Amino acid sequence: MTTNNQMLRKDEVERLYRSCYGRMCRLAGVLLNDDEEGRDVASEVFARLSEGAFRLPEDNAEGYLLSCVRNRCLDNIAKMKVKERMIRHLTLNVSPTVVPVVEREQKIERMLCYAERALTPQTLRVFSLRYEKQMSYREIALQLAISETAVYKHLSQALLKLKKFADNDE
């Protein structure tokens, strides 16, 4: 194999692909409950490996690749959960009647004005980066020089406040 300072050769990546790809896909498929998305995650890990995005340890390359797949799946699950919560918390009207577009837009505008008044500047920045710029937790953390956990906490706080406002605004 190679040392940690060298990129893997193409034949080494192909050998790892042949020996590990199936297990990586199965693991991701089980974690995500979606075989197709599982294959995408496994392929993404190999793409990043071949680009030199990370180095494999010499003693346990397969275990490391499986850990990369697991971590990528956990990132995807976290993103899905936030998206689902955002949809659930910010649904404007769940009644079977159709809400006029103008009324919906007015409600969204009231919520955004409330967010600007009620959220701390940092929480508002995190919220805006996530939902307006559609940045990942990691990207937000890097841009604002905070931890991913702090990003999560800011988003949770913003969603709770907006949900309370939406419930009272009905």
DSSP file (Angstrom, degrees, kcal/mol; ACC not computed):
  #  RESIDUE AA STRUCTURE BP1 BP2  ACC     N-H-->O    O-->H-N    N-H-->O    O-->H-N    TCO  KAPPA ALPHA  PHI   PSI    X-CA   Y-CA   Z-CA
    1    1 A M              0   0    0      0, 0.0     2,-0.2     0, 0.0    57,-0.1   0.000 360.0 360.0 360.0-171.6    0.0    0.0    0.0
    2    2 A T        -     0   0    0      4,-0.1     2,-0.1     1,-0.1     6,-0.1  -0.573 360.0-104.9-105.2 167.0    1.1    3.6    0.1
    3    3 A T    >   -     0   0    0     -2,-0.2     3,-1.6     4,-0.1    53,-0.1  -0.446  40.5-101.5 -82.7 168.2    2.3    5.8    2.9
    4    4 A N  T 3  S+     0   0    0      1,-0.3    -1,-0.1    -2,-0.1    -2,-0.0   0.711 120.5  58.1 -63.3 -20.0    0.0    8.5    4.3
    5    5 A N  T 3  S+     0   0    0      2,-0.1     2,-0.3    50,-0.0    -1,-0.3   0.553  96.7  74.3 -88.4  -7.6    1.8   11.2    2.3
    6    6 A Q  S <  S-     0   0    0     -3,-1.6     2,-0.2     3,-0.0    -4,-0.1  -0.792  80.3-120.7-108.0 148.4    1.1    9.6   -1.1
    7    7 A M        -     0   0    0     -2,-0.3     2,-0.1     1,-0.1    -4,-0.1  -0.538  41.0 -98.2 -77.8 152.4   -2.1    9.4   -3.0
    8    8 A L        -     0   0    0     41,-0.3     2,-0.1    -2,-0.2    -1,-0.1  -0.437  38.1-117.0 -68.5 143.1   -3.4    6.0   -3.8
    9    9 A R     >  -     0   0    0     -2,-0.1     4,-2.1     1,-0.1     3,-0.3  -0.415  26.6-108.8 -75.1 159.3   -2.6    4.7   -7.3
   10   10 A K  H  > S+     0   0    0      1,-0.2     4,-2.4     2,-0.2     5,-0.2   0.879 119.3  52.5 -58.3 -40.8   -5.5    4.0   -9.6
   11   11 A D  H  > S+     0   0    0      1,-0.2     4,-2.1     2,-0.2    -1,-0.2   0.843 108.0  51.7 -67.5 -32.1   -5.0    0.2   -9.4
   12   12 A E  H  > S+     0   0    0     -3,-0.3     4,-2.4     2,-0.2    -1,-0.2   0.904 110.0  48.6 -69.1 -40.5   -5.1    0.4   -5.6
   13   13 A V  H  X S+     0   0    0     -4,-2.1     4,-2.6     2,-0.2    -2,-0.2   0.917 111.8  50.0 -63.5 -42.9   -8.4    2.3   -5.7
   14   14 A E  H  X S+     0   0    0     -4,-2.4     4,-2.5     2,-0.2    -2,-0.2   0.896 109.7  50.7 -63.0 -40.4   -9.8   -0.3   -8.1
   15   15 A R  H  X S+     0   0    0     -4,-2.1     4,-2.1     2,-0.2    -2,-0.2   0.931 112.5  46.0 -63.2 -45.4   -8.7   -3.1   -5.9
   16   16 A L  H  X S+     0   0    0     -4,-2.4     4,-2.6     2,-0.2     5,-0.5   0.890 110.7  54.3 -63.0 -39.2  -10.4   -1.5   -2.9
   17   17 A Y  H  X S+     0   0    0     -4,-2.6     4,-2.0     1,-0.2     5,-0.3   0.945 110.2  45.9 -59.9 -48.3  -13.5   -0.8   -5.0
   18   18 A R  H  < S+     0   0    0     -4,-2.5     4,-0.3     1,-0.2    -1,-0.2   0.871 120.1  39.5 -63.7 -36.8  -13.8   -4.5   -5.9
   19   19 A S  H  < S+     0   0    0     -4,-2.1    -1,-0.2    -5,-0.2    -2,-0.2   0.763 129.7  23.3 -87.4 -24.1  -13.2   -5.7   -2.4
   20   20 A C  H  X S+     0   0    0     -4,-2.6     4,-2.5    -5,-0.2     5,-0.2   0.671  94.5  86.4-116.4 -22.0  -15.2   -3.2   -0.4
   21   21 A Y  H  X S+     0   0    0     -4,-2.0     4,-2.6    -5,-0.5     5,-0.2   0.873  90.2  51.8 -56.5 -44.0  -17.9   -1.5   -2.6
   22   22 A G  H  > S+     0   0    0     -5,-0.3     4,-2.3    -4,-0.3    -1,-0.2   0.928 112.9  44.3 -59.4 -47.5  -20.5   -4.2   -2.0
   23   23 A R  H  > S+     0   0    0      1,-0.2     4,-2.5     2,-0.2    -1,-0.2   0.882 112.7  52.6 -65.2 -37.8  -20.2   -4.0    1.8
   24   24 A M  H  X S+     0   0    0     -4,-2.5     4,-2.4     2,-0.2    -2,-0.2   0.912 110.3  48.0 -64.2 -41.9  -20.2   -0.2    1.7
   25   25 A C  H  X S+     0   0    0     -4,-2.6     4,-2.9    -5,-0.2    -2,-0.2   0.916 112.0  49.3 -64.4 -43.7  -23.4   -0.2   -0.4
   26   26 A R  H  X S+     0   0    0     -4,-2.3     4,-2.3    -5,-0.2     5,-0.2   0.930 111.8  48.4 -62.8 -45.2  -25.1   -2.6    1.9
   27   27 A L  H  X S+     0   0    0     -4,-2.5     4,-2.5     1,-0.2    -2,-0.2   0.947 115.3  44.0 -59.5 -49.6  -24.2   -0.6    5.0
   28   28 A A  H  X S+     0   0    0     -4,-2.4     4,-2.7     1,-0.2     6,-0.3   0.896 111.8  54.0 -64.1 -40.2  -25.3    2.6    3.5
   29   29 A G  H  X>S+     0   0    0     -4,-2.9     4,-1.1    -5,-0.2     5,-1.1   0.898 111.6  44.9 -61.2 -40.9  -28.5    1.0    2.2
   30   30 A V  H  <5S+     0   0    0     -4,-2.3    -2,-0.2     2,-0.2    -1,-0.2   0.929 115.1  47.0 -68.9 -45.3  -29.4   -0.3    5.7
   31   31 A L  H  <5S+     0   0    0     -4,-2.5    -2,-0.2     1,-0.2    -1,-0.2   0.877 122.9  34.0 -65.3 -37.4  -28.6    3.0    7.4
   32   32 A L  H  <5S-     0   0    0     -4,-2.7    -1,-0.2    -5,-0.2    -2,-0.2   0.550  99.1-132.3 -94.7  -8.7  -30.5    5.1    4.9
   33   33 A N  T  <5S+     0   0    0     -4,-1.1     2,-0.3    -5,-0.3    -3,-0.2   0.864  80.6  96.2  58.0  36.4  -33.2    2.6    4.2
   34   34 A D     >< -     0   0    0     -5,-1.1     4,-2.3    -6,-0.3    -2,-0.1  -0.796  58.4-162.5-158.8 107.0  -32.7    3.2    0.5
   35   35 A D  H  > S+     0   0    0     -2,-0.3     4,-2.3     1,-0.2     5,-0.2   0.882  92.8  51.5 -63.0 -39.6  -30.4    1.0   -1.6
   36   36 A E  H  > S+     0   0    0      1,-0.2     4,-1.9     2,-0.2    -1,-0.2   0.929 112.3  45.1 -65.4 -44.2  -30.1    3.6   -4.4
   37   37 A E  H  > S+     0   0    0      1,-0.2     4,-2.3     2,-0.2    -1,-0.2   0.863 110.1  57.3 -65.8 -34.2  -29.0    6.3   -2.1
   38   38 A G  H  X S+     0   0    0     -4,-2.3     4,-2.4     1,-0.2    -2,-0.2   0.907 105.7  48.8 -61.2 -42.6  -26.7    3.8   -0.4
   39   39 A R  H  X S+     0   0    0     -4,-2.3     4,-2.5     1,-0.2    -1,-0.2   0.885 109.5  53.6 -63.7 -37.9  -24.9    3.2   -3.7
   40   40 A D  H  X S+     0   0    0     -4,-1.9     4,-2.4     2,-0.2    -2,-0.2   0.918 109.3  47.8 -62.4 -43.0  -24.6    7.0   -4.2
   41   41 A V  H  X S+     0   0    0     -4,-2.3     4,-2.3     2,-0.2    -2,-0.2   0.934 112.4  48.1 -64.4 -46.3  -23.0    7.3   -0.8
   42   42 A A  H  X S+     0   0    0     -4,-2.4     4,-1.9     1,-0.2    -1,-0.2   0.913 113.4  48.3 -61.2 -42.2  -20.5    4.5   -1.4
   43   43 A S  H  X S+     0   0    0     -4,-2.5     4,-2.5     1,-0.2    -1,-0.2   0.884 109.2  53.4 -64.9 -38.5  -19.7    5.9   -4.8
   44   44 A E  H  X S+     0   0    0     -4,-2.4     4,-2.6     2,-0.2    -1,-0.2   0.902 106.8  51.9 -63.4 -41.0  -19.2    9.4   -3.3
   45   45 A V  H  X S+     0   0    0     -4,-2.3     4,-2.1     1,-0.2    -1,-0.2   0.919 112.1  46.2 -62.6 -42.4  -16.7    8.0   -0.8
   46   46 A F  H  X S+     0   0    0     -4,-1.9     4,-2.7     2,-0.2    -2,-0.2   0.879 110.5  53.1 -68.2 -36.4  -14.7    6.3   -3.6
   47   47 A A  H  X S+     0   0    0     -4,-2.5     4,-1.5     2,-0.2    -2,-0.2   0.931 110.8  46.5 -62.6 -44.2  -14.8    9.5   -5.7
   48   48 A R  H  <>S+     0   0    0     -4,-2.6     5,-2.9     1,-0.2     4,-0.5   0.872 111.9  52.2 -65.2 -36.5  -13.4   11.5   -2.7
   49   49 A L  H ><5S+     0   0    0     -4,-2.1     3,-1.3     1,-0.2   -41,-0.3   0.935 109.6  47.7 -63.9 -46.4  -10.8    8.8   -2.2
   50   50 A S  H 3<5S+     0   0    0     -4,-2.7    -1,-0.2     1,-0.3    -2,-0.2   0.760 108.5  55.5 -69.5 -23.1   -9.6    8.9   -5.8
   51   51 A E  T 3<5S-     0   0    0     -4,-1.5    -1,-0.3    -5,-0.2    -2,-0.2   0.563 117.5-114.5 -80.7  -9.3   -9.5   12.7   -5.7
   52   52 A G  T < 5 +     0   0    0     -3,-1.3    -3,-0.2    -4,-0.5    -2,-0.1   0.716  69.3 143.6  83.0  21.7   -7.2   12.5   -2.7
   53   53 A A  S   <S+     0   0    0     -5,-2.9     2,-0.3    -6,-0.2    -4,-0.2   0.765  73.0   7.4 -67.0 -25.0   -9.7   14.1   -0.3
   54   54 A F  S    S-     0   0    0     -6,-0.4     2,-0.4    -5,-0.2    -2,-0.1  -0.972  73.6-121.5-151.0 164.1   -8.5   11.8    2.5
   55   55 A R        -     0   0    0     -2,-0.3   -51,-0.1   -48,-0.1   -48,-0.1  -0.866  22.4-131.5-110.5 141.5   -5.8    9.2    3.2
   56   56 A L        -     0   0    0     -2,-0.4     2,-0.2   -53,-0.1     5,-0.1  -0.698  23.6-115.7 -90.0 141.8   -6.4    5.6    4.2
   57   57 A P        -     0   0    0      0, 0.0     3,-0.3     0, 0.0     7,-0.1  -0.519  20.9-132.2 -70.7 146.1   -4.6    4.0    7.1
   58   58 A E  S    S+     0   0    0      1,-0.2     3,-0.4    -2,-0.2   -55,-0.0   0.830 100.0  50.1 -69.0 -31.5   -2.3    1.3    6.0
   59   59 A D  S    S+     0   0    0      1,-0.2    -1,-0.2     2,-0.1    -3,-0.0   0.694 124.5  18.0 -86.9 -18.6   -3.5   -1.2    8.6
   60   60 A N     >  +     0   0    0     -3,-0.3     4,-2.0     1,-0.1    -1,-0.2  -0.335  62.6 151.8-152.2  63.2   -7.3   -1.0    8.2
   61   61 A A  H  > S+     0   0    0     -3,-0.4     4,-2.5     1,-0.2     5,-0.2   0.904  78.9  51.4 -62.8 -42.7   -8.4    0.5    4.9
   62   62 A E  H  > S+     0   0    0      1,-0.2     4,-2.4     2,-0.2    -1,-0.2   0.930 110.4  47.8 -63.3 -46.3  -11.7   -1.4    4.7
   63   63 A G  H  > S+     0   0    0      1,-0.2     4,-2.1     2,-0.2    -1,-0.2   0.889 111.9  50.9 -60.5 -39.3  -12.7   -0.4    8.2
   64   64 A Y  H  X S+     0   0    0     -4,-2.0     4,-2.3     2,-0.2    -1,-0.2   0.914 109.6  49.5 -65.5 -42.8  -11.8    3.2    7.5
   65   65 A L  H  X S+     0   0    0     -4,-2.5     4,-2.2     1,-0.2    -2,-0.2   0.900 110.5  50.4 -63.6 -40.5  -13.9    3.2    4.3
   66   66 A L  H  X S+     0   0    0     -4,-2.4     4,-2.6     1,-0.2    -1,-0.2   0.879 109.7  51.1 -65.2 -36.8  -16.9    1.7    6.2
   67   67 A S  H  X S+     0   0    0     -4,-2.1     4,-2.7     2,-0.2    -2,-0.2   0.893 108.1  52.1 -65.6 -39.1  -16.5    4.4    8.8
   68   68 A C  H  X S+     0   0    0     -4,-2.3     4,-2.4     2,-0.2    -2,-0.2   0.915 110.7  48.0 -61.5 -42.9  -16.5    7.0    6.0
   69   69 A V  H  X S+     0   0    0     -4,-2.2     4,-2.5     2,-0.2    -2,-0.2   0.937 111.7  49.6 -63.1 -46.9  -19.7    5.6    4.6
   70   70 A R  H  X S+     0   0    0     -4,-2.6     4,-2.5     1,-0.2    -2,-0.2   0.931 112.1  47.7 -58.3 -46.3  -21.3    5.5    8.1
   71   71 A N  H  X S+     0   0    0     -4,-2.7     4,-2.2     1,-0.2    -1,-0.2   0.896 111.2  50.3 -63.9 -40.3  -20.4    9.1    8.7
   72   72 A R  H  X S+     0   0    0     -4,-2.4     4,-2.2     2,-0.2    -1,-0.2   0.901 110.8  50.4 -64.6 -39.7  -21.7   10.3    5.3
   73   73 A C  H  X S+     0   0    0     -4,-2.5     4,-2.7     2,-0.2    -2,-0.2   0.914 108.8  51.3 -63.6 -43.2  -25.0    8.4    6.0
   74   74 A L  H  X S+     0   0    0     -4,-2.5     4,-2.4     1,-0.2    -1,-0.2   0.886 109.2  51.1 -62.6 -38.1  -25.3   10.1    9.4
   75   75 A D  H  X S+     0   0    0     -4,-2.2     4,-2.3     2,-0.2    -1,-0.2   0.929 111.3  47.8 -61.5 -44.9  -24.7   13.5    7.7
   76   76 A N  H  X S+     0   0    0     -4,-2.2     4,-2.5     1,-0.2    -2,-0.2   0.906 111.2  50.3 -63.2 -41.8  -27.5   12.7    5.2
   77   77 A I  H  X S+     0   0    0     -4,-2.7     4,-2.6     2,-0.2    -1,-0.2   0.913 109.7  50.9 -63.5 -42.7  -29.8   11.5    8.0
   78   78 A A  H  X S+     0   0    0     -4,-2.4     4,-2.2     1,-0.2    -1,-0.2   0.915 110.8  48.8 -61.7 -42.6  -29.2   14.8    9.9
   79   79 A K  H  X S+     0   0    0     -4,-2.3     4,-2.4     1,-0.2    -2,-0.2   0.914 111.6  49.6 -63.0 -42.5  -30.0   16.8    6.8
   80   80 A M  H  X S+     0   0    0     -4,-2.5     4,-2.9     1,-0.2    -2,-0.2   0.914 110.2  50.8 -63.0 -41.8  -33.1   14.9    6.2
   81   81 A K  H  X S+     0   0    0     -4,-2.6     4,-2.6     2,-0.2    -1,-0.2   0.911 111.2  47.3 -64.4 -41.8  -34.3   15.3    9.8
   82   82 A V  H  X S+     0   0    0     -4,-2.2     4,-2.9     2,-0.2    -1,-0.2   0.922 113.2  48.9 -65.1 -42.5  -33.7   19.1    9.7
   83   83 A K  H  X S+     0   0    0     -4,-2.4     4,-2.4     2,-0.2    -2,-0.2   0.929 112.7  47.4 -63.2 -44.6  -35.5   19.4    6.3
   84   84 A E  H  X S+     0   0    0     -4,-2.9     4,-2.7     2,-0.2    -1,-0.2   0.909 113.6  48.3 -62.6 -42.0  -38.5   17.3    7.6
   85   85 A R  H  X S+     0   0    0     -4,-2.6     4,-3.5     2,-0.2     5,-0.3   0.911 110.0  52.1 -64.8 -41.4  -38.6   19.4   10.8
   86   86 A M  H  X S+     0   0    0     -4,-2.9     4,-2.2     2,-0.2    -2,-0.2   0.931 112.5  45.1 -60.8 -45.1  -38.5   22.6    8.8
   87   87 A I  H  X S+     0   0    0     -4,-2.4     4,-0.6     2,-0.2    -2,-0.2   0.935 116.9  45.4 -63.1 -46.2  -41.4   21.5    6.7
   88   88 A R  H >< S+     0   0    0     -4,-2.7     3,-0.5     1,-0.2    -2,-0.2   0.916 118.0  42.2 -65.0 -44.2  -43.3   20.3    9.7
   89   89 A H  H 3< S+     0   0    0     -4,-3.5    -1,-0.2     1,-0.2    -2,-0.2   0.816 120.0  41.2 -74.8 -30.7  -42.7   23.4   11.8
   90   90 A L  H 3< S+     0   0    0     -4,-2.2    -1,-0.2    -5,-0.3     2,-0.2   0.274  73.8 132.9-106.9  12.9  -43.2   25.9    9.1
   91   91 A T    <<  -     0   0    0     -4,-0.6     3,-0.2    -3,-0.5    -4,-0.0  -0.480  47.5-150.8 -62.3 130.4  -46.2   24.5    7.3
   92   92 A L  S    S-     0   0    0      1,-0.3     2,-0.3    -2,-0.2    -1,-0.2   0.842  72.7  -0.5 -80.0 -33.5  -48.4   27.5    7.0
   93   93 A N        -     0   0    0      2,-0.1    -1,-0.3     1,-0.1     6,-0.1  -0.830  51.4-176.4-160.0 116.8  -51.7   25.8    7.0
   94   94 A V        +     0   0    0     -2,-0.3    -1,-0.1    -3,-0.2    -2,-0.0   0.418  50.7 116.2 -96.3   0.4  -52.4   22.1    7.3
   95   95 A S  S    S-     0   0    0      1,-0.1     4,-0.1     2,-0.0    -2,-0.1  -0.277  78.8-114.0 -68.6 158.4  -56.1   22.3    6.9
   96   96 A P  S    S+     0   0    0      0, 0.0    -1,-0.1     0, 0.0     2,-0.1   0.631  89.9  94.9 -70.1 -11.7  -57.7   20.7    3.9
   97   97 A T  S    S-     0   0    0      1,-0.1     2,-0.4     0, 0.0    -2,-0.0  -0.457  84.0-110.4 -78.9 155.3  -58.8   24.1    2.5
   98   98 A V        -     0   0    0     -2,-0.1    -1,-0.1     1,-0.0     3,-0.0  -0.716  25.9-141.2 -87.1 130.7  -56.6   25.9    0.0
   99   99 A V        -     0   0    0     -2,-0.4     5,-0.1    -6,-0.1    -6,-0.1  -0.795  26.1-110.9 -92.2 128.9  -54.9   29.0    1.3
  100  100 A P     >  -     0   0    0      0, 0.0     4,-2.2     0, 0.0     5,-0.2  -0.257  22.8-122.2 -57.4 145.6  -54.7   31.8   -1.2
  101  101 A V  H  > S+     0   0    0      1,-0.2     4,-2.8     2,-0.2     5,-0.2   0.885 111.5  54.2 -58.1 -42.1  -51.2   32.6   -2.4
  102  102 A V  H  > S+     0   0    0      1,-0.2     4,-2.3     2,-0.2    -1,-0.2   0.915 108.6  48.8 -61.4 -42.8  -51.3   36.2   -1.3
  103  103 A E  H  > S+     0   0    0      2,-0.2     4,-2.3     1,-0.2    -1,-0.2   0.908 111.8  49.3 -63.2 -42.4  -52.2   35.1    2.3
  104  104 A R  H  X S+     0   0    0     -4,-2.2     4,-2.5     1,-0.2    -2,-0.2   0.927 111.4  49.1 -62.2 -45.2  -49.4   32.5    2.3
  105  105 A E  H  X S+     0   0    0     -4,-2.8     4,-2.4     1,-0.2    -2,-0.2   0.880 110.5  50.8 -63.6 -38.2  -46.9   35.1    1.1
  106  106 A Q  H  X S+     0   0    0     -4,-2.3     4,-2.4    -5,-0.2    -1,-0.2   0.907 110.4  49.3 -65.2 -41.1  -48.1   37.6    3.8
  107  107 A K  H  X S+     0   0    0     -4,-2.3     4,-2.3     2,-0.2    -2,-0.2   0.919 111.1  49.1 -65.3 -42.4  -47.7   34.9    6.5
  108  108 A I  H  X S+     0   0    0     -4,-2.5     4,-2.5     1,-0.2    -2,-0.2   0.920 110.9  51.0 -61.3 -43.4  -44.1   34.1    5.2
  109  109 A E  H  X S+     0   0    0     -4,-2.4     4,-2.4     1,-0.2    -2,-0.2   0.906 109.5  49.9 -61.7 -42.2  -43.3   37.8    5.2
  110  110 A R  H  X S+     0   0    0     -4,-2.4     4,-2.5     1,-0.2    -1,-0.2   0.903 111.0  50.3 -62.2 -40.8  -44.5   38.2    8.8
  111  111 A M  H  X S+     0   0    0     -4,-2.3     4,-2.6     2,-0.2    -2,-0.2   0.909 110.5  48.6 -65.5 -41.0  -42.5   35.2    9.9
  112  112 A L  H  X S+     0   0    0     -4,-2.5     4,-2.1     2,-0.2    -2,-0.2   0.899 111.9  48.9 -67.1 -39.4  -39.3   36.5    8.2
  113  113 A C  H  X S+     0   0    0     -4,-2.4     4,-1.5     2,-0.2    -2,-0.2   0.912 112.0  49.7 -63.6 -41.6  -39.9   39.9    9.9
  114  114 A Y  H  X S+     0   0    0     -4,-2.5     4,-3.4     1,-0.2     5,-0.3   0.922 108.2  53.4 -62.0 -43.5  -40.4   38.2   13.2
  115  115 A A  H  X S+     0   0    0     -4,-2.6     4,-2.1     1,-0.2    -1,-0.2   0.906 106.8  51.8 -59.1 -42.0  -37.2   36.2   12.7
  116  116 A E  H  < S+     0   0    0     -4,-2.1    -1,-0.2     1,-0.2    -2,-0.2   0.841 118.4  37.6 -64.2 -32.4  -35.2   39.4   12.1
  117  117 A R  H  < S+     0   0    0     -4,-1.5    -2,-0.2    -3,-0.2    -1,-0.2   0.873 123.7  37.5 -83.5 -40.2  -36.6   40.8   15.4
  118  118 A A  H  < S+     0   0    0     -4,-3.4     2,-0.2    -5,-0.2    -3,-0.2   0.749  99.3  77.4 -92.4 -26.4  -36.6   37.7   17.6
  119  119 A L  S  < S-     0   0    0     -4,-2.1    39,-0.0    -5,-0.3    38,-0.0  -0.579  83.4-110.9 -88.5 148.1  -33.5   35.8   16.7
  120  120 A T     >  -     0   0    0     -2,-0.2     4,-2.8     1,-0.1     5,-0.2  -0.350  35.9-107.2 -65.8 157.1  -30.0   36.7   17.8
  121  121 A P  H  > S+     0   0    0      0, 0.0     4,-2.2     0, 0.0     5,-0.1   0.898 121.1  48.0 -55.1 -41.5  -27.8   37.9   15.0
  122  122 A Q  H  > S+     0   0    0      2,-0.2     4,-2.6     1,-0.2     5,-0.2   0.921 112.2  48.0 -66.8 -43.4  -25.8   34.7   15.0
  123  123 A T  H  > S+     0   0    0      1,-0.2     4,-2.7     2,-0.2    -1,-0.2   0.905 112.0  50.4 -63.5 -40.6  -28.9   32.5   15.0
  124  124 A L  H  X S+     0   0    0     -4,-2.8     4,-2.6     2,-0.2    -1,-0.2   0.898 110.3  50.0 -64.2 -40.2  -30.3   34.6   12.1
  125  125 A R  H  X S+     0   0    0     -4,-2.2     4,-2.7    -5,-0.2     5,-0.2   0.942 112.7  46.4 -62.2 -47.3  -27.1   34.2   10.2
  126  126 A V  H  X S+     0   0    0     -4,-2.6     4,-2.2     1,-0.2    -2,-0.2   0.938 113.8  48.8 -60.1 -47.3  -27.0   30.4   10.7
  127  127 A F  H  X S+     0   0    0     -4,-2.7     4,-2.7     1,-0.2     5,-0.4   0.916 113.0  47.3 -59.3 -45.9  -30.7   30.2    9.7
  128  128 A S  H  X>S+     0   0    0     -4,-2.6     4,-2.4     1,-0.2     5,-1.7   0.907 111.4  49.9 -64.4 -43.3  -30.2   32.3    6.6
  129  129 A L  H  <5S+     0   0    0     -4,-2.7     6,-2.4     3,-0.2    -1,-0.2   0.890 115.8  43.9 -63.5 -37.9  -27.2   30.3    5.5
  130  130 A R  H  <5S+     0   0    0     -4,-2.2    -2,-0.2     4,-0.2    -1,-0.2   0.937 127.2  24.7 -73.4 -47.1  -29.0   27.1    5.9
  131  131 A Y  H  <5S+     0   0    0     -4,-2.7    -3,-0.2    -5,-0.2    -2,-0.2   0.717 130.9  34.9-100.1 -21.4  -32.3   27.9    4.3
  132  132 A E  T  <5S+     0   0    0     -4,-2.4    -3,-0.2    -5,-0.4    -2,-0.1   0.852 132.5  27.7 -93.8 -45.6  -31.6   30.7    1.9
  133  133 A K  S   <S-     0   0    0     -5,-1.7    -3,-0.2     2,-0.1    -4,-0.1   0.580  96.7-137.1 -90.9 -11.1  -28.1   29.7    0.8
  134  134 A Q        +     0   0    0     -6,-0.4    -4,-0.2     1,-0.2     2,-0.2   0.871  41.5 167.1  55.7  42.5  -28.8   25.9    1.4
  135  135 A M        -     0   0    0     -6,-2.4    -1,-0.2     1,-0.1     2,-0.1  -0.543  35.3-112.8 -84.4 152.5  -25.4   25.4    2.9
  136  136 A S     >  -     0   0    0     -2,-0.2     4,-2.5     1,-0.1     5,-0.2  -0.321  29.4-105.7 -76.8 165.4  -24.5   22.3    4.9
  137  137 A Y  H  > S+     0   0    0      1,-0.2     4,-2.8     2,-0.2     5,-0.2   0.918 123.0  50.7 -56.1 -44.1  -23.9   22.3    8.6
  138  138 A R  H  > S+     0   0    0      1,-0.2     4,-2.5     2,-0.2    -1,-0.2   0.918 109.8  48.8 -63.0 -44.5  -20.2   21.8    7.9
  139  139 A E  H  > S+     0   0    0      2,-0.2     4,-2.5     1,-0.2    -1,-0.2   0.910 113.2  47.3 -63.4 -41.9  -20.1   24.7    5.4
  140  140 A I  H  X S+     0   0    0     -4,-2.5     4,-2.7     2,-0.2     5,-0.2   0.933 111.3  51.4 -63.7 -45.8  -21.9   27.0    7.9
  141  141 A A  H  X>S+     0   0    0     -4,-2.8     5,-1.9    -5,-0.2     4,-0.9   0.913 112.7  45.6 -58.7 -43.9  -19.6   26.0   10.7
  142  142 A L  H  <5S+     0   0    0     -4,-2.5     3,-0.4     3,-0.2    -1,-0.2   0.925 113.8  48.5 -66.0 -44.3  -16.5   26.7    8.6
  143  143 A Q  H  <5S+     0   0    0     -4,-2.5    -2,-0.2     1,-0.2    -1,-0.2   0.888 121.1  35.0 -64.9 -39.2  -17.8   30.1    7.4
  144  144 A L  H  <5S-     0   0    0     -4,-2.7    -1,-0.2    -5,-0.2    -2,-0.2   0.443 105.9-123.3 -96.2  -0.4  -18.9   31.3   10.9
  145  145 A A  T  <5S+     0   0    0     -4,-0.9     2,-0.3    -3,-0.4    -3,-0.2   0.920  71.5 119.1  57.3  47.4  -16.0   29.6   12.7
  146  146 A I      < -     0   0    0     -5,-1.9    -1,-0.2    -6,-0.2    -2,-0.1  -0.836  68.3 -91.8-130.2 170.4  -18.3   27.7   15.0
  147  147 A S     >  -     0   0    0     -2,-0.3     4,-1.8     1,-0.1     5,-0.1  -0.405  30.4-116.8 -80.7 161.0  -18.8   24.0   15.6
  148  148 A E  H  > S+     0   0    0      1,-0.2     4,-2.3     2,-0.2     5,-0.1   0.834 118.2  58.0 -63.9 -32.1  -21.4   21.9   13.7
  149  149 A T  H  > S+     0   0    0      2,-0.2     4,-2.4     1,-0.2    -1,-0.2   0.899 104.0  50.9 -63.7 -40.4  -23.1   21.3   17.1
  150  150 A A  H  > S+     0   0    0      2,-0.2     4,-2.6     1,-0.2    -2,-0.2   0.892 108.0  52.9 -63.9 -38.9  -23.4   25.0   17.5
  151  151 A V  H  X S+     0   0    0     -4,-1.8     4,-2.5     1,-0.2    -2,-0.2   0.941 109.7  48.7 -59.5 -47.2  -25.0   25.2   14.0
  152  152 A Y  H  X S+     0   0    0     -4,-2.3     4,-2.7     1,-0.2    -2,-0.2   0.918 111.7  49.1 -58.5 -45.3  -27.5   22.5   15.1
  153  153 A K  H  X S+     0   0    0     -4,-2.4     4,-2.4     1,-0.2    -1,-0.2   0.905 110.7  49.7 -64.6 -42.1  -28.3   24.4   18.3
  154  154 A H  H  X S+     0   0    0     -4,-2.6     4,-2.4     2,-0.2    -1,-0.2   0.922 112.9  47.2 -62.3 -43.5  -28.8   27.7   16.5
  155  155 A L  H  X S+     0   0    0     -4,-2.5     4,-2.7     2,-0.2     5,-0.2   0.910 111.5  50.5 -66.2 -41.1  -31.1   26.1   13.9
  156  156 A S  H  X S+     0   0    0     -4,-2.7     4,-2.4     1,-0.2    -1,-0.2   0.928 111.5  48.6 -60.3 -44.7  -33.1   24.3   16.6
  157  157 A Q  H  X S+     0   0    0     -4,-2.4     4,-2.1     1,-0.2    -2,-0.2   0.912 112.2  48.5 -62.4 -43.8  -33.6   27.5   18.5
  158  158 A A  H  X S+     0   0    0     -4,-2.4     4,-2.6     1,-0.2     5,-0.2   0.923 111.7  49.0 -63.3 -44.8  -34.7   29.3   15.4
  159  159 A L  H  X S+     0   0    0     -4,-2.7     4,-2.4     1,-0.2    -2,-0.2   0.894 110.1  51.1 -64.7 -40.1  -37.2   26.6   14.4
  160  160 A L  H  X S+     0   0    0     -4,-2.4     4,-2.3    -5,-0.2    -1,-0.2   0.938 112.7  45.4 -62.3 -46.2  -38.7   26.6   17.9
  161  161 A K  H  X S+     0   0    0     -4,-2.1     4,-2.2     1,-0.2    -2,-0.2   0.915 114.6  48.0 -64.3 -42.4  -39.2   30.3   18.0
  162  162 A L  H  X S+     0   0    0     -4,-2.6     4,-2.8     2,-0.2    -1,-0.2   0.869 110.3  52.1 -67.9 -35.4  -40.6   30.4   14.5
  163  163 A K  H  X S+     0   0    0     -4,-2.4     4,-2.7    -5,-0.2    -1,-0.2   0.935 109.7  48.7 -65.1 -44.9  -43.0   27.5   15.2
  164  164 A K  H  X S+     0   0    0     -4,-2.3     4,-1.9     1,-0.2    -2,-0.2   0.915 113.3  47.9 -60.7 -42.0  -44.3   29.3   18.3
  165  165 A F  H  X S+     0   0    0     -4,-2.2     4,-1.6     2,-0.2    -2,-0.2   0.935 111.8  49.2 -63.4 -45.8  -44.8   32.4   16.3
  166  166 A A  H  X S+     0   0    0     -4,-2.8     4,-0.5     1,-0.2    -2,-0.2   0.896 110.3  51.1 -62.2 -40.1  -46.6   30.5   13.5
  167  167 A D  H >< S+     0   0    0     -4,-2.7     3,-0.5     1,-0.2    -1,-0.2   0.878 114.9  42.6 -64.7 -38.0  -48.9   28.8   16.0
  168  168 A N  H 3< S+     0   0    0     -4,-1.9    -1,-0.2     1,-0.2    -2,-0.2   0.687 108.0  61.2 -80.2 -18.9  -49.8   32.2   17.6
  169  169 A D  H 3<        0   0    0     -4,-1.6    -1,-0.2     1,-0.2    -2,-0.2   0.522 360.0 360.0 -86.2  -6.7  -50.2   33.9   14.2
  170  170 A E    <<        0   0    0     -3,-0.5    -1,-0.2    -4,-0.5    -2,-0.1   0.490 360.0 360.0 -74.6 360.0  -53.0   31.6   12.9
